[in-house]
Amino acid sequence: FARGVVGGALALFERAPWLGEIAAGLTLLTALLTALHLWMRASDARELERLRKEHDDGDTSGPHRGKDT
């Protein structure tokens, strides 16, 4: 089955080489979006850690000021 899929894909790319360029572009776009997603998650984790540290240190300046937590 896998040979048929790979063979079919190769035959398609031979008849329409521009499909390879589209596939490469989509792969690059996926890699960039994945990197952006991971960077944003790391940034969120750092922010949460900072807020936890402020809360644990008894800092009363911030969004939790005046609240019983």
Long-range contacts (C-beta under 8 A, 24 or more apart in sequence): none
